Amino acid sequence: MHDQTIARLSAGLAAGEFSSEELTRVFLDRIERFNPGLNAFITVTEESALAQARAADQRRRRGEAGPLTGVPIAQKDIFCTDGVRTSCGSRMLDRFIAPYNATVVEKLNAAGAVMLGKTNMDEFAMGSSNETSFYGPVRNPWDLDAVPGGSSGGSAAAVAARLTPGATGTDTGGSIRQPAALCGITGIKPTYGRVSRWGMIAYASSLDQGGPMARTAEDCAWLLGTMAGFDPRDSTSADRPVPDYAAALDRPLEGLKIGLPEEYFGEGLDSAVARAVDAAIAEYRTLGAKILEVSLPNSRLAVPAYYVIAPAECSSNLARFDGVRYGHRCEQPKDLLDLYTRSRAEGFGAEVTRRILVGTFALSAGYYDAYYLKAQQIRRLISDDFQRAFEQVDLIAGPTSPTVAFNLGEKTDDPITMYLSDIYTIAVNLAGLPGLSLPVGFVGQRPAGLQLIGNYFAEDRLLNAAHRYQQATDWHARAPVAFA
Ligand code: GLN
């Protein structure tokens, strides 16, 4: 059962081949067996999972089940879960029990999905390797010496290792797509505003977006259909109907125009990753797509602009962790200032501290115009580049990340090299566009991913294009040997 997709498990539940309780036990057993070696979960909610599974089975007997009823999933530990620790990968929130559910959690619960637990992540979603987590790094199921990517590294590793058939992630600069690529699974970052951010701990609010991670585009379609939708509690939530993503999956690709940005195939791209991406593009040609060249001339400015804007927003968002209201509080503060400074110094790790400092600096009087304002102007240029490209093409394709998974510890001393692993994903967040990563091959035993970028609210087209490719190929069906 553990090797089945959500679509298949859902059909099995509907046909009465197994109960949700049986299915949930299969995954809980696998988590117990494999999680110690992978560290993909921070918290396993065994009891409530079994209770949810039994409730799902009853709901099915009453004839009230939907497609996700009784299907196990995992939640990234950035989503608030009522009564369950919500750590955000940080010592700051190590003992924080959320008093309410994030909208995404509420929606998946309402659909009858069973939460197996909360997945490991880079601290406050800041990282590309899952090595900044207070709970230690996650290992990549394809090669235990390799990182799973980040920040949604726990979700990606858990799906790849068949510890859960699907999971949630969040993506501020690549954190769904890059770990999906490095772990050989499928993940989609929706258009900004498509999925509610309410109850999702904020990193950089103008960039953060939640989305699904699973083995196939079809499974992502089902999850996204449940997660998406207008939420009056999130003022940036898009008030437009959620299409039936699953219904659009089979559309033929004849005549689909796919643009290849020359800037995504230049220096810095590993040649073996480039070969896997080229082969995937050739497959799209076979499927009837027209391949065109496009240009995104301001691409090289995306990483520098992001590393002003994201830290600026994080310095403001993380000001709430002051040791007073919730989160870590130092022992015996001697006065209020000591309480603030020691609680924050003890609660935050090195990368988070670095970003708060950079962000505070970039926003300070005298530097605001030189850094923050400039970065916002670049952001507009980057969005304009995409809009010009979308006048010529329907989708844009390229590598998700310049390399396959790197070794644990390989980039931890060099933040700039680490930041460059998101060089192809970050611009998509700056523009607020949807982007999807799907597995398209291997370099040695490590997976490579293809990124597809769509225009605003073109999630249906992205999922459709990924699904057709997955019907013609089997990269998404491969399992890491030790977890097959
Ligand atoms: N790696 C990028 C960063 O560290 C993106 C992280 C994310 O998308 N949450 O900020």
Residues whose N, C-alpha, C, O or C-beta is under 5 A from the ligand:
A	BS01	LIG	A125 M126 G127 S128 G150 S151 T170 D171 T172 G173 G174 S175 D422
